[in-house]
Amino acid sequence: MLKGLSKPWLQISLVVLFLLSANSCQKDQQSYIPEVPVDFYINLATNNDLSVPGNYQVFPQGYTGIIVMNNGNGFYAFDTCCPYEAKASCTVTPDDSGIATCSCCGSQYSLFGGGYPIEGPSTRNLHQYKVDQAGGRLWVHN
C-alpha cells in the first residue's frame, strides 16, 4: 500500500488522517462566495463617472453585484457579497469615501486598497474580479 510503512495500522491511520483533512478543506471552501462567470465590458464614454479617481459604479453582474472603482492608479472590481456572511442577502454598500459596509455584520472594507477589511468581524477581502483596460473600455472578468 504505502512503501516503507510495514505496519497496516499505520497505513490505515495515514489514509484516515488524509481523508479527514481533505474533508475539512471542503467545509472551509463552502463558506466562501460562490464562483460565478463574469465577463462584461464597460464603455468609459457612457460611464464617464468612472474616469474620475475615487468614483465607483455598481453593476448587476457577479454573485450579488459588482462594484467597479477607479482608485487613481487603475480599476478594481469587487463582488458586493460580504465574504464574512457569504449569503446573497448580505451585501456591501460603498460610500463616497471609498468604504463599503456590510448590511448584515457591519464589516467595512477599503475599496482603494484592494477590498481588505478595516472594521468589523470579517478577516477576508472582498471577492475581486480582474479588470483590463483597452482604449476607452474596461473588461471585467474572472
Backbone hydrogen bonds, N-H to C=O, Kabsch-Sander energy under -0.5 kcal/mol:
donor,donor_aa,acceptor,acceptor_aa,energy
3,K,1,M,-0.6
5,L,2,L,-1.8
6,S,4,G,-0.7
10,L,7,K,-0.6
11,Q,7,K,-1.8
12,I,8,P,-2.7
13,S,9,W,-2.2
14,L,10,L,-2.1
15,V,11,Q,-2.1
16,V,12,I,-2.6
17,L,13,S,-2.5
18,F,14,L,-2.2
19,L,15,V,-2.4
20,L,16,V,-2.4
21,S,17,L,-2.2
22,A,18,F,-2.3
23,N,19,L,-2.0
24,S,20,L,-2.0
25,C,21,S,-1.4
26,Q,22,A,-1.3
27,K,23,N,-1.5
28,D,24,S,-1.7
29,Q,25,C,-2.2
30,Q,26,Q,-1.5
31,S,27,K,-0.6
31,S,28,D,-1.1
32,Y,29,Q,-1.4
40,F,140,V,-2.5
42,I,138,L,-2.5
44,L,42,I,-0.7
44,L,136,G,-2.9
45,A,136,G,-0.5
46,T,43,N,-0.6
47,N,43,N,-1.5
50,L,47,N,-1.9
51,S,48,N,-1.4
52,V,49,D,-1.4
54,G,70,N,-3.7
55,N,52,V,-2.1
57,Q,68,V,-2.1
59,F,66,I,-3.1
64,T,65,G,-0.6
66,I,59,F,-2.8
67,I,78,F,-3.1
68,V,57,Q,-3.0
68,V,66,I,-0.6
69,M,67,I,-0.5
69,M,76,Y,-2.7
70,N,55,N,-2.5
71,N,69,M,-0.7
71,N,74,G,-2.2
72,G,74,G,-0.6
76,Y,69,M,-2.5
77,A,129,Y,-0.6
78,F,67,I,-2.4
79,D,127,H,-2.8
80,T,65,G,-2.4
82,C,90,C,-2.5
86,A,82,C,-3.2
90,C,87,K,-1.8
91,T,89,S,-0.7
92,V,80,T,-3.2
93,T,101,T,-2.1
95,D,99,I,-1.7
98,G,95,D,-1.8
100,A,109,Y,-2.4
101,T,93,T,-2.1
102,C,107,S,-2.7
103,S,91,T,-2.2
106,G,102,C,-0.6
108,Q,119,E,-2.8
109,Y,100,A,-2.4
110,S,116,Y,-2.5
111,L,98,G,-3.2
111,L,109,Y,-0.6
112,F,98,G,-0.6
114,G,111,L,-0.6
115,G,110,S,-2.2
116,Y,110,S,-0.6
118,I,108,Q,-3.1
119,E,108,Q,-1.3
126,L,115,G,-2.5
129,Y,77,A,-2.8
130,K,141,H,-2.4
132,D,139,W,-2.3
134,A,137,R,-2.5
137,R,134,A,-1.7
138,L,42,I,-2.5
139,W,132,D,-3.1
140,V,40,F,-3.0
140,V,138,L,-0.6
141,H,130,K,-2.2
141,H,139,W,-0.5
142,N,38,V,-1.4
